[in-house]
Amino acid sequence: MVRGSLRKLLSGSLSLAGKWQQQQLRRLNIHEYQGAELMGKYGINVPRGVAVSSLSEVKDAIQKVFPNESEVVVKSQILAGGRGLGTFKSGLQGGVHIVKKDEVEDLASKMLGQILVTKQTGPQGKVVSKVYLCEKLSLVNEMYFSIILDRKSAGPLIIACSKGGTSIEDLAEKYPDMIIKVPINVFKGITDEDAAKVVDGLAPKGADRSSCIEQVKKLYELFCKSDCTLLEINPLAETADNQLVAADAKMNFDDNAAFRQKEIFAMRDTSQEDPREVAAAKADLNYIGLDGEIGCMVNGAGLAMATMDIIKLHGGTPANFLDVGGNASEGQVVEAFKILTSDDRVKAILVNIFGGIMKCDVIASGIVNAAKQVSLKVPVVVRLEGTNVDQGKRILKESGMTLITAEDLDDAAEKAVKAISA
């Protein structure tokens, strides 16, 4: 997702196109080494490098990829920013280091399999399963470059700054006048004039202007042809030999394009994702984990949002967003309960179903079967209304389960909050 200060740069009224897109969206995120490989295929200059996952691979890479290098950059690979300033739970400071070649193996051994905590991972951190070994470049100038989807212009927007190497939040605060924005007409594509505006904003010191323009056009081509939602290069750097190089990159992709971007989506690293969200996706459920204590199972995104709001209104905190949809099967309801109960922070579960296409008896049967398969150790509050509601209530009553029933959403939220403190 586009980060806070970058959003401020794009403030303004939503376009008509933007107003249609109000729901939470999932964006595929890939590792730095995967992004570098993809950029290389489009003719974009990237450092020479290789990703390794074991010490034997480290040894092999040093011999084959860096035979003449005296120093190598070692980058831990996790799906989070701030790696350079991160801290491993083992005590090692920093997830990115430049070391002598004979020190690479020792450093990699201290990174692989260890948990790295950064400002974006939260205190739990993420496991480093791969490290990216790169050539050390002599950088003489660092700039910022990104392409995002802009609601205001209803198309791609290139953001560039002649300063780089630090977060866009800091750049926006310190150098607001140096940041330029170039909207691209989605029907015409990027023109030489558009690319020239970007290059002028980057203000390279020694790199050939025409070659820089070509690099910008290739980056835009990658963004469009790969169905990117975000392409951020920080820094986009000039080397001592006047080459423009993407020294680091973050890329996100539109999940709606997975059907035509099979090669890219095959890069998905589920080990870096919330296991609950991975399980939910497999069951075709819409789930987003939060930090609260009341697990929610609701049908319909709007009703789910309202449920979370009313829980907060009564002094509680939602543990998740979980929309089972309008056509959920009994098996999906069972999977939903398994996901909710797998969260140790959940102290109560609130089931809020308004049956339209979704039938209350299906939900009720799913709850009963879930109770047989999952050890329900927390109170469950159920509010059913709509299609087959009487059958649903009868199924729950005859199940012998200890449930807290509610008449409406407000009543359900109030009872769920009280159940935690009881």
C-alpha positions as CSV (number, residue, x, y, z in Angstrom):
1,M,0.0,0.0,0.0
2,V,1.1,3.6,-0.6
3,R,2.4,5.0,2.6
4,G,1.2,7.9,4.7
5,S,3.2,10.9,3.4
6,L,2.9,9.7,-0.1
7,R,-0.8,9.7,0.3
8,K,-0.6,13.3,1.4
9,L,1.2,14.2,-1.8
10,L,-1.8,12.9,-3.7
11,S,-4.4,14.5,-1.6
12,G,-7.5,15.9,-3.4
13,S,-11.0,14.9,-4.3
14,L,-11.4,11.3,-5.6
15,S,-12.1,10.9,-9.3
16,L,-15.1,9.1,-10.5
17,A,-12.9,6.0,-11.1
18,G,-11.6,6.2,-7.5
19,K,-15.0,6.3,-5.9
20,W,-15.7,2.7,-7.1
21,Q,-12.7,1.4,-5.2
22,Q,-13.6,1.6,-1.5
23,Q,-12.9,-2.0,-0.3
24,Q,-9.7,-3.5,1.1
25,L,-7.6,-4.9,-1.7
26,R,-4.8,-7.4,-1.6
27,R,-1.6,-6.7,-3.4
28,L,1.1,-9.3,-4.2
29,N,4.4,-8.3,-2.7
30,I,7.7,-9.8,-3.9
31,H,11.2,-9.8,-2.6
32,E,13.9,-7.4,-3.7
33,Y,15.9,-10.1,-5.5
34,Q,12.7,-11.1,-7.4
35,G,12.1,-7.5,-8.4
36,A,15.6,-7.1,-9.6
37,E,15.3,-10.2,-11.8
38,L,12.1,-8.9,-13.3
39,M,13.5,-5.5,-14.0
40,G,16.5,-7.1,-15.7
41,K,14.2,-8.8,-18.1
42,Y,12.9,-5.3,-19.2
43,G,16.4,-3.9,-19.8
44,I,16.5,-1.9,-16.6
45,N,19.9,-1.6,-15.0
46,V,20.2,-3.5,-11.7
47,P,23.2,-4.6,-9.7
48,R,24.6,-8.0,-10.4
49,G,23.4,-10.3,-7.6
50,V,22.1,-13.7,-6.6
51,A,19.7,-14.9,-3.8
52,V,20.9,-17.8,-1.6
53,S,19.2,-19.8,1.1
54,S,22.0,-22.0,2.5
55,L,25.7,-21.7,3.3
56,S,26.6,-24.1,0.5
57,E,24.8,-21.8,-1.9
58,V,26.7,-18.8,-0.4
59,K,30.1,-20.5,-1.1
60,D,29.0,-21.4,-4.6
61,A,27.8,-17.8,-5.4
62,I,31.0,-16.2,-4.1
63,Q,33.1,-18.4,-6.4
64,K,30.9,-18.1,-9.5
65,V,29.2,-14.7,-9.3
66,F,31.8,-12.6,-7.4
67,P,35.2,-14.1,-8.3
68,N,36.9,-10.8,-8.6
69,E,35.1,-8.7,-6.0
70,S,36.8,-7.6,-2.8
71,E,33.5,-6.6,-1.1
72,V,29.9,-7.9,-1.4
73,V,26.6,-6.4,-0.2
74,V,24.6,-8.9,1.9
75,K,20.9,-8.1,2.1
76,S,18.4,-10.0,4.2
77,Q,15.2,-10.7,2.3
78,I,11.9,-10.2,4.0
79,L,8.7,-8.6,2.8
80,A,9.1,-5.4,4.9
81,G,10.9,-2.2,4.6
82,G,13.5,-0.7,7.0
83,R,15.8,-3.8,6.8
84,G,19.0,-1.7,7.0
85,L,18.0,-0.2,10.3
86,G,16.4,-3.4,11.6
87,T,17.6,-5.7,14.4
88,F,17.7,-9.4,14.5
89,K,16.3,-11.1,17.6
90,S,19.7,-12.7,18.0
91,G,21.1,-9.3,18.6
92,L,22.8,-8.6,15.2
93,Q,22.2,-5.0,14.2
94,G,21.1,-4.3,10.6
95,G,19.7,-6.5,7.9
96,V,22.0,-5.0,5.2
97,H,25.8,-5.0,5.3
98,I,28.8,-4.4,3.1
99,V,31.5,-6.8,4.0
100,K,34.8,-8.2,2.7
101,K,34.3,-11.3,0.6
102,D,35.8,-13.7,3.1
103,E,33.3,-12.4,5.7
104,V,30.2,-13.1,3.6
105,E,29.7,-16.7,4.7
106,D,29.9,-15.9,8.4
107,L,27.5,-13.0,8.1
108,A,25.0,-15.0,6.1
109,S,25.0,-17.7,8.7
110,K,23.9,-15.1,11.3
111,M,21.1,-14.0,9.1
112,L,19.6,-17.2,7.5
113,G,16.8,-18.7,9.7
114,Q,16.9,-15.7,12.1
115,I,14.1,-13.3,12.8
116,L,14.6,-9.7,11.7
117,V,12.5,-6.9,13.3
118,T,12.0,-3.6,11.5
119,K,9.7,-0.7,11.8
120,Q,7.3,-2.4,9.3
121,T,7.3,-5.9,10.7
122,G,6.0,-5.2,14.2
123,P,7.7,-6.7,17.3
124,Q,7.2,-10.3,16.0
125,G,9.5,-9.7,13.1
126,K,9.9,-12.0,10.0
127,V,12.1,-14.9,9.3
128,V,15.0,-14.5,6.9
129,S,14.9,-17.5,4.6
130,K,17.1,-16.0,1.8
131,V,19.9,-13.4,1.6
132,Y,20.6,-11.4,-1.5
133,L,24.3,-11.1,-2.4
134,C,25.0,-8.1,-4.6
135,E,28.0,-6.4,-6.2
136,K,29.1,-3.3,-4.4
137,L,28.5,-0.3,-6.7
138,S,30.3,3.1,-6.4
139,L,27.3,5.4,-6.1
140,V,27.8,9.1,-6.6
141,N,24.2,10.3,-6.5
142,E,21.0,8.8,-5.0
143,M,17.5,9.7,-6.2
144,Y,13.9,8.6,-5.6
145,F,11.6,7.2,-8.2
146,S,8.1,5.6,-8.0
147,I,5.1,4.8,-10.1
148,I,1.7,4.4,-8.4
149,L,-1.9,4.3,-9.4
150,D,-3.4,7.7,-8.7
151,R,-7.1,8.1,-8.0
152,K,-7.2,11.8,-8.8
153,S,-5.8,11.5,-12.3
154,A,-7.3,8.0,-12.7
155,G,-4.1,6.6,-14.1
156,P,-0.4,5.9,-13.4
157,L,1.6,8.7,-11.7
158,I,5.3,9.0,-11.6
159,I,6.8,10.6,-8.5
160,A,10.5,11.6,-8.6
161,C,12.9,13.5,-6.4
162,S,16.5,14.4,-6.9
163,K,17.2,13.4,-3.3
164,G,16.9,9.7,-2.4
165,G,18.2,6.9,-0.2
166,T,15.8,7.8,2.6
167,S,12.1,7.2,3.1
168,I,9.6,9.1,1.0
169,E,8.1,10.3,4.3
170,D,11.3,12.1,5.2
171,L,11.8,13.4,1.7
172,A,8.3,14.9,1.6
173,E,8.9,16.6,4.9
174,K,12.4,17.9,4.2
175,Y,12.3,18.6,0.4
176,P,8.7,19.1,-0.6
177,D,9.6,21.5,-3.4
178,M,12.0,19.0,-5.0
179,I,9.4,16.3,-5.5
180,I,7.8,16.3,-8.9
181,K,4.7,14.4,-10.1
182,V,4.1,13.5,-13.7
183,P,0.7,11.9,-14.5
184,I,0.7,9.5,-17.5
185,N,-2.3,9.2,-19.9
186,V,-3.2,5.6,-19.5
187,F,-4.5,5.5,-23.1
188,K,-1.5,7.2,-24.8
189,G,1.2,5.7,-22.5
190,I,4.4,7.5,-21.6
191,T,5.8,9.9,-24.1
192,D,9.3,11.2,-24.6
193,E,8.1,14.5,-23.1
194,D,6.8,12.8,-20.0
195,A,10.0,10.8,-19.5
196,A,12.0,14.0,-20.0
197,K,10.1,15.8,-17.3
198,V,10.9,12.9,-14.9
199,V,14.6,13.0,-15.8
200,D,14.7,16.7,-15.3
201,G,13.1,16.2,-11.9
202,L,15.7,13.6,-11.0
203,A,18.4,15.9,-12.2
204,P,21.2,13.3,-12.8
205,K,24.7,14.7,-12.5
206,G,26.6,12.7,-15.1
207,A,24.4,10.1,-16.7
208,D,23.5,10.6,-20.3
209,R,20.1,12.2,-20.5
210,S,18.8,10.2,-23.4
211,S,19.8,6.9,-21.7
212,C,18.0,8.1,-18.6
213,I,14.9,8.8,-20.6
214,E,15.0,5.3,-22.0
215,Q,15.4,3.8,-18.5
216,V,12.3,5.7,-17.3
217,K,10.3,4.5,-20.3
218,K,11.4,0.9,-19.6
219,L,10.3,1.2,-15.9
220,Y,6.9,2.4,-17.1
221,E,6.7,-0.5,-19.5
222,L,7.4,-2.9,-16.7
223,F,4.8,-1.2,-14.5
224,C,2.0,-1.6,-17.1
225,K,2.9,-4.9,-18.6
226,S,3.3,-6.6,-15.2
227,D,0.1,-5.1,-13.7
228,C,1.9,-3.3,-11.0
229,T,0.1,-1.2,-8.4
230,L,3.4,0.2,-7.0
231,L,6.9,0.4,-8.3
232,E,9.2,2.2,-5.9
233,I,13.0,2.5,-6.4
234,N,14.9,4.1,-3.6
235,P,17.5,4.8,-4.4
236,L,17.6,5.1,-8.1
237,A,21.3,5.8,-8.3
238,E,24.1,7.1,-10.5
239,T,27.3,5.1,-10.5
240,A,30.8,6.4,-10.9
241,D,30.8,5.3,-14.5
242,N,27.6,7.4,-15.2
243,Q,25.1,4.6,-15.3
244,L,21.6,4.9,-13.9
245,V,20.9,1.9,-11.7
246,A,17.9,0.6,-9.7
247,A,19.8,-0.1,-6.5
248,D,16.7,-1.2,-4.5
249,A,13.1,-1.7,-5.4
250,K,9.7,-2.5,-3.9
251,M,7.0,-3.8,-6.2
252,N,3.3,-4.7,-5.7
253,F,1.0,-6.3,-8.2
254,D,-2.8,-6.3,-8.7
255,D,-4.2,-9.6,-7.5
256,N,-7.0,-9.2,-10.0
257,A,-4.4,-9.8,-12.7
258,A,-3.2,-13.1,-11.3
259,F,-4.8,-15.0,-14.2
260,R,-2.5,-13.3,-16.7
261,Q,0.6,-12.9,-14.6
262,K,1.1,-16.5,-13.6
263,E,4.9,-16.3,-13.7
264,I,4.9,-13.3,-11.3
265,F,2.3,-14.7,-8.9
266,A,4.3,-17.9,-8.7
267,M,6.9,-15.8,-6.8
268,R,4.5,-15.4,-3.9
269,D,6.2,-16.2,-0.6
270,T,3.4,-17.4,1.7
271,S,6.0,-18.0,4.5
272,Q,6.2,-14.2,4.8
273,E,2.5,-13.7,5.2
274,D,0.0,-14.0,8.0
275,P,-0.8,-17.8,8.1
276,R,-4.4,-17.0,9.0
277,E,-4.7,-14.9,5.8
278,V,-3.1,-17.7,3.8
279,A,-5.5,-20.2,5.2
280,A,-8.5,-17.9,4.5
281,A,-7.4,-17.3,0.9
282,K,-7.3,-21.1,0.3
283,A,-10.9,-21.4,1.7
284,D,-12.0,-18.4,-0.5
285,L,-12.7,-16.3,2.6
286,N,-12.0,-12.5,2.9
287,Y,-9.9,-12.2,6.1
288,I,-7.6,-9.5,7.5
289,G,-6.0,-10.0,10.9
290,L,-6.1,-7.2,13.4
291,D,-4.9,-6.8,17.0
292,G,-8.2,-7.0,19.0
293,E,-9.9,-9.6,21.2
294,I,-13.2,-10.2,19.5
295,G,-13.2,-12.5,16.5
296,C,-15.8,-11.5,13.9
297,M,-17.5,-13.7,11.3
298,V,-19.9,-11.8,9.1
299,N,-21.4,-12.0,5.7
300,G,-20.9,-8.9,3.5
301,A,-18.0,-6.4,3.6
302,G,-20.3,-3.5,4.6
303,L,-21.8,-5.4,7.5
304,A,-18.4,-6.6,8.6
305,M,-17.2,-3.0,8.8
306,A,-20.3,-2.0,10.7
307,T,-19.8,-4.9,13.1
308,M,-16.2,-3.8,13.8
309,D,-17.3,-0.2,14.4
310,I,-20.1,-1.1,16.8
311,I,-17.7,-3.4,18.7
312,K,-15.4,-0.4,19.1
313,L,-18.4,1.8,20.1
314,H,-19.1,-0.6,23.0
315,G,-15.5,-0.5,24.2
316,G,-14.2,-3.7,22.5
317,T,-11.6,-4.3,19.9
318,P,-12.1,-6.4,16.7
319,A,-9.5,-9.2,16.2
320,N,-10.2,-9.4,12.4
321,F,-12.2,-8.5,9.4
322,L,-13.8,-11.8,8.2
323,D,-16.4,-11.8,5.4
324,V,-17.6,-15.2,4.5
325,G,-19.5,-13.8,1.5
326,G,-23.0,-14.5,0.2
327,N,-22.5,-18.0,-1.0
328,A,-20.4,-19.6,1.8
329,S,-20.7,-23.3,2.2
330,E,-20.9,-25.2,5.5
331,G,-17.2,-26.2,5.0
332,Q,-16.1,-22.6,4.6
333,V,-17.9,-21.7,7.9
334,V,-16.0,-24.5,9.6
335,E,-12.7,-23.2,8.1
336,A,-13.6,-19.7,9.3
337,F,-14.0,-20.9,12.9
338,K,-10.7,-22.7,12.7
339,I,-9.0,-19.5,11.7
340,L,-10.7,-17.5,14.4
341,T,-9.8,-20.0,17.1
342,S,-6.2,-20.2,16.0
343,D,-5.7,-16.6,17.2
344,D,-4.6,-16.7,20.8
345,R,-5.7,-13.1,21.3
346,V,-9.3,-13.9,20.5
347,K,-11.3,-13.9,23.8
348,A,-14.8,-14.1,22.3
349,I,-16.4,-14.7,18.8
350,L,-19.2,-12.7,17.4
351,V,-21.2,-14.2,14.5
352,N,-23.3,-11.6,12.7
353,I,-25.3,-13.0,9.8
354,F,-28.0,-11.2,7.8
355,G,-29.3,-13.9,5.5
356,G,-30.1,-12.9,2.0
357,I,-28.3,-15.2,-0.5
358,M,-26.5,-16.6,2.5
359,K,-28.8,-18.9,4.5
360,C,-28.9,-18.8,8.3
361,D,-29.3,-22.6,8.5
362,V,-26.1,-23.1,6.6
363,I,-24.3,-20.8,9.0
364,A,-25.8,-22.6,12.0
365,S,-24.8,-26.0,10.7
366,G,-21.3,-24.7,10.1
367,I,-21.1,-23.4,13.6
368,V,-22.2,-26.7,15.1
369,N,-19.8,-28.8,12.9
370,A,-17.0,-26.4,13.8
371,A,-17.7,-26.9,17.5
372,K,-17.2,-30.6,16.9
373,Q,-13.9,-30.2,15.1
374,V,-12.5,-27.2,17.1
375,S,-12.2,-26.9,20.8
376,L,-14.3,-23.8,21.4
377,K,-12.9,-22.3,24.7
378,V,-14.2,-18.8,24.3
379,P,-17.8,-17.5,24.4
380,V,-19.6,-17.3,21.1
381,V,-22.3,-14.6,20.5
382,V,-24.6,-15.3,17.5
383,R,-27.0,-12.9,15.8
384,L,-29.0,-14.4,12.9
385,E,-31.5,-12.7,10.8
386,G,-33.0,-13.3,7.3
387,T,-33.4,-16.3,5.1
388,N,-34.1,-19.5,7.0
389,V,-33.5,-17.8,10.3
390,D,-36.0,-20.0,12.2
391,Q,-34.3,-23.2,10.9
392,G,-30.9,-21.7,11.9
393,K,-32.0,-20.9,15.4
394,R,-33.5,-24.4,15.8
395,I,-30.3,-26.0,14.7
396,L,-28.3,-24.0,17.2
397,K,-30.8,-24.7,20.0
398,E,-30.9,-28.4,19.4
399,S,-27.1,-28.7,19.2
400,G,-26.6,-28.4,23.0
401,M,-24.0,-25.8,22.5
402,T,-23.6,-23.0,25.0
403,L,-24.2,-19.9,22.9
404,I,-25.1,-16.3,23.6
405,T,-27.9,-15.2,21.3
406,A,-28.6,-11.6,20.3
407,E,-31.5,-9.9,18.7
408,D,-29.7,-7.3,16.7
409,L,-26.2,-6.0,15.9
410,D,-26.0,-3.6,18.8
411,D,-27.1,-6.2,21.3
412,A,-24.6,-8.7,19.8
413,A,-21.7,-6.3,20.1
414,E,-22.6,-5.3,23.7
415,K,-22.9,-9.0,24.7
416,A,-19.6,-9.8,23.1
417,V,-17.8,-7.1,24.9
418,K,-19.4,-8.1,28.2
419,A,-18.4,-11.8,27.6
420,I,-14.8,-10.8,27.7
421,S,-14.9,-9.1,31.0
422,A,-17.2,-11.7,32.6
